Amino acid sequence: MPIAARLRAPAARFWSLPVALRVALGVAFLAGFSLALRTQAIHARYWIDEGLSVGISSHPFLDIPGLLRQDGSPPLYYLLLSVWMDLFGNGEARTHALSVGLAVLCVPAAFLAARAMFGMRAGWIAALLAALNPFLTYYAQETRMYALVALLSTIVAGTFVLAFVHRRRAWLPVFALALVLVMYSHNWGLFLAVGTGAALLVLLAGDPDRRSLLRDAALAYGAVALAYAPWLPSLVFQARHTGAPWSEAPTTKEALAAMTSLLGGAATATAVALAAGSGIAGLLVAPRLRGPKSRAALALLTMGVVALALAWTLSQISPAWAMRYLAVLLGPLLLLAAAGLARAGTLGLVVVALITVIWANPRTHALHTKSNAHAATTYVRDLLAPGDMVVAIHPEQGPLMHLYMPQGLRWANAMGPVADPRVMDWRDALDRLKDAKPTPTADALVRSLRPRQRLLLVEPIIRSANWSAPWTSWVRRRSGQWQRVLDRNPHLARLLAAPHLNGRAPKGVRLVLYERA
């Protein structure tokens, strides 16, 4: 039988299936491709932030919200990870699998939201973008909350339009639940909440039934406020005592670069912006489309722009900026891009084909080289015994090193002894780091060692300009000081300096082992 005939037969059977089944199979195929794409680095070793996630979530479930007063994050992801680890364990692949699953769920979520707002073509484009997006692929294989935030932001954006543009009131509780969950997942969820409020104000201007819209908004946002109120005291405490001393105020250029990273880099971001931008412009100005599609596009655009502008502005006052935090904008961005590309005709399809080819070939090297912590510990873990001490000069490296070190060790950092090495205590950490003078702090730790006990110094490998923020600049200073203090201590003898393993790792460590005379 000719090859063409062999291909036509299964194709004909597929097209004979009910539409709903064909759609389900198509979405399942994209989700399966997403799963394959996002498990290529699932066994990658942890880096600093993942060590914090696992350390916090390894505590008893009910202790986690109170424990996070030391960290600065809301509790939802850590609670979810705690349950996940109780069920499946805490190895790298096991905890990464949670993020993979959340990222794969973005595919059906994006499809359903875009189809409901902009039609079937937009739905398929949104599903494809969600399945291949490099930003999501990267954070799908990291034990952090960003895949969860991306999923929830997609649901927030979609249900907002269904509830307040399409006026389908059954979606109000879903919107309220998704919004409060994203606020409990990451503090930047608050910026998205403000963005949805701004979008609501824009919708009010053109709605003939403003009273009904305001009533629905009062119900939804009132429920969100009530559900989030119990966390407010912790949020206020965190804002006063933790913050983000490791961050610097972003420039406009950095904000633009961060946004392009959501679309896989400058080249693909430019292509999507040009093609989708033309489509969105058509949606916003074409008289025959001044209806639900136009209002949906305007709402998505407003919530994204306002959330980004608020995050950037507040970070000028109190820096708390990181590219990964933009996961909260990924849902609205992908849905808006899908709407524009679907509207852009042939140009849109060409750009979709182009980014499919580029995005389907992920660069997983960066995922494997985030930290050399695990590799470095292989040099020293057999040289340490219970009662020996590990001192992390970069304090937030402590929880990560604790995951890869033997049990029974004592722990400290540049600020002194650490009672719980699974947690980084960020409360007034910058002031405490400044106050902890290296010589008296180190001498007290050395005096606590018995003869022949060992002290492992964990120093950060510093090679970039990212060490210029208040916190990191002091860590850089303390690192050099501690090295000199311990080398000159007459009671210590240096046994080993582990080499700079995995030199391309951006968050590497160097280990120096001493023994008490």
Helices and strands as residue ranges (DSSP letters): H 3-15, H 19-37, H 48-57, G 61-63, H 64-67, G 68-70, H 76-88, H 92-118, H 120-132, H 134-139, H 146-164, G 169-171, H 172-185, H 189-205, H 210-228, G 229-231, H 232-241, H 252-261, H 266-285, G 287-289, H 292-317, G 323-326, H 327-343, H 345-359, H 365-368, H 373-377, G 381-383, E 389-392, G 395-397, H 398-404, E 410-413, E 416-417, H 429-435, H 438-447, E 454-460, G 465-468, H 470-488, E 492-497, E 509-516
